[in-house]
Amino acid sequence: MPSRFGETLRRLREHRGLSLEQAARRAGLRKDVLFRYETGIAANPTAGTLAKLATAYNTTVEHLLSLLEEKELLHLNKTLTDPTLPVCWEDKPLTY
């Protein structure tokens, strides 16, 4: 049974339109490793793995660990440094 962490990973990957292989490549992980996290087979990623996944999904480690609600995260740090990234609220892009 997938853990909350695994469900969060899968949901983020699907929301970003990434296949398991694409997401694993972005995070610098093997596809089977990411599959194990998503399905709950493996549940204790290292801090380094969490950082890679957060960067690949353009989110925070806290979000990956489900310590914050999705709607509270605006990912402003990345957006402020990269103006090509859209800012979204409730899955709708905000216009400038």
C-alpha atoms as an extended CHARMM CRD file, in Angstrom:
* protein
*
        96  EXT
         1         1  MET       CA              0.0000000000        0.0000000000        0.0000000000  PROA      1               0.0000000000
         2         2  PRO       CA              1.4590000000        3.3920000000       -0.9480000000  PROA      2               0.0000000000
         3         3  SER       CA              2.4420000000        5.6710000000        1.8880000000  PROA      3               0.0000000000
         4         4  ARG       CA              1.3310000000        9.2690000000        2.0410000000  PROA      4               0.0000000000
         5         5  PHE       CA              4.8060000000       10.1270000000        0.7720000000  PROA      5               0.0000000000
         6         6  GLY       CA              4.4020000000        7.7140000000       -2.1610000000  PROA      6               0.0000000000
         7         7  GLU       CA              0.9630000000        9.0740000000       -2.9970000000  PROA      7               0.0000000000
         8         8  THR       CA              2.3310000000       12.6150000000       -2.9300000000  PROA      8               0.0000000000
         9         9  LEU       CA              5.1570000000       11.6640000000       -5.2900000000  PROA      9               0.0000000000
        10        10  ARG       CA              2.8220000000        9.9480000000       -7.7370000000  PROA      10              0.0000000000
        11        11  ARG       CA              0.3060000000       12.8120000000       -7.6420000000  PROA      11              0.0000000000
        12        12  LEU       CA              3.0110000000       15.4240000000       -8.2610000000  PROA      12              0.0000000000
        13        13  ARG       CA              4.5040000000       13.4110000000      -11.1050000000  PROA      13              0.0000000000
        14        14  GLU       CA              1.1550000000       12.9300000000      -12.7970000000  PROA      14              0.0000000000
        15        15  HSD       CA              0.1520000000       16.5510000000      -12.2270000000  PROA      15              0.0000000000
        16        16  ARG       CA              3.3110000000       17.6370000000      -14.0340000000  PROA      16              0.0000000000
        17        17  GLY       CA              2.5860000000       15.2340000000      -16.9000000000  PROA      17              0.0000000000
        18        18  LEU       CA              5.7200000000       13.1760000000      -16.3750000000  PROA      18              0.0000000000
        19        19  SER       CA              6.1370000000        9.4670000000      -16.9280000000  PROA      19              0.0000000000
        20        20  LEU       CA              7.9180000000        7.4800000000      -14.2650000000  PROA      20              0.0000000000
        21        21  GLU       CA             10.9890000000        7.3340000000      -16.4900000000  PROA      21              0.0000000000
        22        22  GLN       CA             10.9900000000       11.0910000000      -17.1730000000  PROA      22              0.0000000000
        23        23  ALA       CA             10.6060000000       11.9370000000      -13.4840000000  PROA      23              0.0000000000
        24        24  ALA       CA             13.3580000000        9.5290000000      -12.4860000000  PROA      24              0.0000000000
        25        25  ARG       CA             15.6910000000       11.0230000000      -15.0820000000  PROA      25              0.0000000000
        26        26  ARG       CA             14.9480000000       14.5820000000      -13.8710000000  PROA      26              0.0000000000
        27        27  ALA       CA             15.7060000000       13.5330000000      -10.3010000000  PROA      27              0.0000000000
        28        28  GLY       CA             18.8230000000       11.5890000000      -11.2250000000  PROA      28              0.0000000000
        29        29  LEU       CA             17.3320000000        8.3430000000       -9.9070000000  PROA      29              0.0000000000
        30        30  ARG       CA             16.6990000000        4.9520000000      -11.4280000000  PROA      30              0.0000000000
        31        31  LYS       CA             13.1160000000        4.3210000000      -12.5160000000  PROA      31              0.0000000000
        32        32  ASP       CA             12.7830000000        1.3060000000      -10.2150000000  PROA      32              0.0000000000
        33        33  VAL       CA             13.8520000000        3.3930000000       -7.2200000000  PROA      33              0.0000000000
        34        34  LEU       CA             11.1790000000        5.9960000000       -7.8930000000  PROA      34              0.0000000000
        35        35  PHE       CA              8.6150000000        3.2230000000       -8.4310000000  PROA      35              0.0000000000
        36        36  ARG       CA              9.5090000000        1.7460000000       -5.0330000000  PROA      36              0.0000000000
        37        37  TYR       CA              8.9170000000        5.1050000000       -3.3300000000  PROA      37              0.0000000000
        38        38  GLU       CA              5.6200000000        5.6780000000       -5.1300000000  PROA      38              0.0000000000
        39        39  THR       CA              4.2660000000        2.2430000000       -4.2810000000  PROA      39              0.0000000000
        40        40  GLY       CA              5.4630000000        2.2380000000       -0.6670000000  PROA      40              0.0000000000
        41        41  ILE       CA              7.9460000000       -0.6250000000       -1.1060000000  PROA      41              0.0000000000
        42        42  ALA       CA             10.6620000000        1.8060000000        0.0000000000  PROA      42              0.0000000000
        43        43  ALA       CA              9.6830000000        4.5050000000        2.4350000000  PROA      43              0.0000000000
        44        44  ASN       CA             12.8050000000        6.1100000000        3.8780000000  PROA      44              0.0000000000
        45        45  PRO       CA             14.5730000000        8.2520000000        1.2770000000  PROA      45              0.0000000000
        46        46  THR       CA             17.8000000000        9.9510000000        2.2420000000  PROA      46              0.0000000000
        47        47  ALA       CA             17.9620000000       13.7220000000        2.6100000000  PROA      47              0.0000000000
        48        48  GLY       CA             19.8480000000       13.8480000000       -0.6870000000  PROA      48              0.0000000000
        49        49  THR       CA             17.1450000000       11.8900000000       -2.4760000000  PROA      49              0.0000000000
        50        50  LEU       CA             14.4490000000       14.1460000000       -1.0170000000  PROA      50              0.0000000000
        51        51  ALA       CA             16.3390000000       17.1990000000       -2.2650000000  PROA      51              0.0000000000
        52        52  LYS       CA             16.6650000000       15.6840000000       -5.7630000000  PROA      52              0.0000000000
        53        53  LEU       CA             12.9640000000       14.8560000000       -5.8850000000  PROA      53              0.0000000000
        54        54  ALA       CA             11.9330000000       18.2990000000       -4.6310000000  PROA      54              0.0000000000
        55        55  THR       CA             14.0730000000       19.9540000000       -7.3040000000  PROA      55              0.0000000000
        56        56  ALA       CA             12.7740000000       17.6370000000      -10.0440000000  PROA      56              0.0000000000
        57        57  TYR       CA              9.1570000000       18.3850000000       -9.0900000000  PROA      57              0.0000000000
        58        58  ASN       CA              9.7560000000       22.0910000000       -8.4150000000  PROA      58              0.0000000000
        59        59  THR       CA              8.4400000000       21.8250000000       -4.8640000000  PROA      59              0.0000000000
        60        60  THR       CA              9.7350000000       21.6700000000       -1.3150000000  PROA      60              0.0000000000
        61        61  VAL       CA             10.9140000000       18.7770000000        0.8020000000  PROA      61              0.0000000000
        62        62  GLU       CA              8.1640000000       19.6550000000        3.2940000000  PROA      62              0.0000000000
        63        63  HSD       CA              5.5440000000       19.1930000000        0.6120000000  PROA      63              0.0000000000
        64        64  LEU       CA              7.0120000000       15.8610000000       -0.4140000000  PROA      64              0.0000000000
        65        65  LEU       CA              6.7180000000       14.7600000000        3.1940000000  PROA      65              0.0000000000
        66        66  SER       CA              3.1520000000       16.1170000000        3.3030000000  PROA      66              0.0000000000
        67        67  LEU       CA              3.8540000000       18.4540000000        6.2030000000  PROA      67              0.0000000000
        68        68  LEU       CA              2.1670000000       21.3410000000        4.3990000000  PROA      68              0.0000000000
        69        69  GLU       CA             -1.0370000000       21.5400000000        2.4020000000  PROA      69              0.0000000000
        70        70  GLU       CA             -0.5970000000       21.8810000000       -1.3690000000  PROA      70              0.0000000000
        71        71  LYS       CA             -2.4890000000       25.1450000000       -1.6080000000  PROA      71              0.0000000000
        72        72  GLU       CA             -0.1080000000       26.8520000000        0.7910000000  PROA      72              0.0000000000
        73        73  LEU       CA              2.8380000000       26.3170000000       -1.5450000000  PROA      73              0.0000000000
        74        74  LEU       CA              3.3730000000       28.9010000000       -4.2270000000  PROA      74              0.0000000000
        75        75  HSD       CA              6.9700000000       27.9380000000       -5.0340000000  PROA      75              0.0000000000
        76        76  LEU       CA              7.9250000000       31.5870000000       -5.0220000000  PROA      76              0.0000000000
        77        77  ASN       CA             11.6500000000       31.0490000000       -4.5580000000  PROA      77              0.0000000000
        78        78  LYS       CA             11.9820000000       29.3090000000       -7.9250000000  PROA      78              0.0000000000
        79        79  THR       CA              9.5720000000       31.6990000000       -9.6180000000  PROA      79              0.0000000000
        80        80  LEU       CA             11.4340000000       34.7630000000       -8.4160000000  PROA      80              0.0000000000
        81        81  THR       CA             14.7150000000       33.4430000000       -9.7860000000  PROA      81              0.0000000000
        82        82  ASP       CA             13.2470000000       32.0140000000      -13.0020000000  PROA      82              0.0000000000
        83        83  PRO       CA             10.5610000000       34.2300000000      -14.5520000000  PROA      83              0.0000000000
        84        84  THR       CA              9.7500000000       31.5780000000      -17.1620000000  PROA      84              0.0000000000
        85        85  LEU       CA              8.1150000000       29.3960000000      -14.4940000000  PROA      85              0.0000000000
        86        86  PRO       CA              4.3940000000       30.0600000000      -14.1040000000  PROA      86              0.0000000000
        87        87  VAL       CA              2.9110000000       30.9100000000      -10.7200000000  PROA      87              0.0000000000
        88        88  CYS       CA             -0.2210000000       28.8680000000      -10.0550000000  PROA      88              0.0000000000
        89        89  TRP       CA             -2.9880000000       29.0980000000       -7.5210000000  PROA      89              0.0000000000
        90        90  GLU       CA             -5.2570000000       26.0830000000       -7.1940000000  PROA      90              0.0000000000
        91        91  ASP       CA             -3.8020000000       24.6860000000      -10.4190000000  PROA      91              0.0000000000
        92        92  LYS       CA             -4.6350000000       27.8260000000      -12.4220000000  PROA      92              0.0000000000
        93        93  PRO       CA             -1.7880000000       29.9650000000      -13.7850000000  PROA      93              0.0000000000
        94        94  LEU       CA             -1.7010000000       33.5450000000      -12.5690000000  PROA      94              0.0000000000
        95        95  THR       CA             -1.0140000000       36.2370000000      -15.1490000000  PROA      95              0.0000000000
        96        96  TYR       CA              1.2060000000       39.2180000000      -14.5390000000  PROA      96              0.0000000000
